[in-house]
Amino acid sequence: MHGLITPLPEPYKEKVYQLWEDFQKEHHLNGVFTTPIPHFTWHVDAQYRPELVPSLADFFANNVPPTITTDGLGIFCGEHPIIFINLLVTEELLRYHSQLFTLLQPFSAKSNAYYEPGKWHPHITLALGDTNPSLAGTIIKSVSDIDFNWTFECSALTLIQQNPQSLQYEVYQDFTR
């Protein structure tokens, strides 16, 4: 599995990582560590063709990425709820995502439908995979006094791929400003 992410800049990277560690210690949650880089995701695919790298480098060099604003917590409900920091959806963010999605399609084997324009819900994951509805409520309550209204520049795009042995995601190409 491959993905295109934006790693969080400091101090937000450290804030999210600290929450991950707190949830691991207090609730034995480890699912989020499959992608051990605090980030948000633009696109996920079964496998990108290698020819994507120069096209993505050119795109990143010639397009101004959006300013990112977060606006509190969210939850994707289910048997194993996903707890996240919500990204404020702006026209600028949607336009950039749509341009990226269009660029990626010729290099994609099988895109994950959740990342298609119109379906994409941009977020920064705090807990996933090893949660349950009762625990999700406890976690939300434990962080309810934290200010999750952040603003930062999208200064990087990073291609990641899943290591078949460890199942963790690893960086294989980074584009930064």
N, C-alpha and C positions, 0 to 999 in steps of 0.2 A: 504494500500500500504506500502511496506517495501523497504528499500534500504541499500546499503553498500557504505559508504562515507569515505573520509579522510578529517577531519577538517583541515583548514589551521593553521599553526603555526604563532606566532607573528614574525615579525610585520605585516605580510600579512593579517592575520585575521582582525586586526584593520583597515588596509587600505581598504579592501573590505567592511567591515561594514560601514565605513565612507562614501564610495561611495553610498552604499544602502541608507543611511540616507539622503545624499545630493539629490539623485534622488527622494526620497520620499518628501522632502521639496520643491524642485524646480519643479518637474513634477508630483507629486501626485502618484508615482509608489509604489505599495505595494505588487505586485505579488511575488517578490523574498522572502518575509518574511514568506512564507509557510514553508520554511526550514530555520529557523533563525540562522543557523550556516554557516559562510563562509566555503565552502568546494568544493571538486570535487567528482563526483560520479563514482563508479566502476560498480554498478549493481542495477537494480530496479526489484522488483518482486511483484506479488499480495500479497503473504504472504510466509515467510520462515517458515519451520518446526523448532520447538524448538531445535531439535537435532543438528542443525547447529552450535550452540554456541561452544561446545567443539571442533568440527572439525576446526572451524575458529580460535579458540584460539591456537590450535596446529599448524595450518598453519602459523599464524603470528609469533609464537615463533620460528619456524624452517626455515623461509624463509626471506631473506634480502629484504626489500622493496626497490623500486627504488628511486633514487634521482629525484626530480621533477623540471623541468625547464619550465617556461612560456615564450612565445615569442610574446607578443602583443595581440591586440584585434581581435575579430571575431564576426560574426553575422550569425545566422540562419534566413534566410529570410522567409517572409510570412505575413499574415494579422497582426499577433502579433509577430514581430521579437524578437528573443532572443539575447541579447548582452552579450558577454562573454570574458574572458581572456583565450586565447588558451594555452593548454599544449603542449609542444614540444613532438612529438611522437618519442620515441626511442625504440630500440630493447628490452632494459631492461624493459621499461614500458609495452610494448605489451606482453612480456613473462609473467610478473607478472599478468597482467590483464587476460591473457588466463588461467593461473593456477588458479586464483580466480574463473573465470567463470566455469571451469571444476569442481572445488570443490563445488560450489554453486548449480549446476544443480540437484543433488539428493535431495536437501532440498528445491527446488523451486516449487511453485504452478504454476506460469505462469510468465516467464521472459519477460521483456520489450525488444523487438527486437533491439531497438536502442543501447543496451548495449552488444550485441553479438560481439565476436571477428570479425574483418573485417568491422563492422558497427560503432563501438564505436568511438566517437569523444570527447576525454577528454577535459574538460573545467571547468572554474570557472564562474558561472553565475553572471552577474551584474544586468540584468533586464529581466523579462519575464512575459508573461501573460497579462499585462495591457499596453503594448506598441503599437505603430502603426508605419508604415514606416517613416512618417514625423518626429515623435518624436525620432525614432532610430537615424536618421541623426543628430539631435540636440544633443543627448546624446553622440554619437561618437565624434562629434566636441568638446564638452565640456571637454572631457578627453583625447584628442589627444596629449596633451603635457606631459602626465604622462608616466613614464617609467614602462612598464609592463613586463620587462625582469627580472624575479625573479628565484632564485634557492633555494630549501629547501628540507629537508629530509622528507620522508613520514613516520612519526613517530607514526601514529595511523590508525587503521581501526575502524569504528563505525557503528553499526547497528542502523537504525532509523525506526520508524513506524509512520504512519499517525494517529493522534488522530481523531476519527470519529466525535466528537463534534466540535472541533475548526478547523479541517482540516489542522492543523499545524503538522509538523513532529517533533518527540521527540526521544531522544536517549534512547535505551533500552539495549544496550551492547556496551562497549567501550574496545578496546584493544590498549594499548600504550606501547611504548618502553622506 
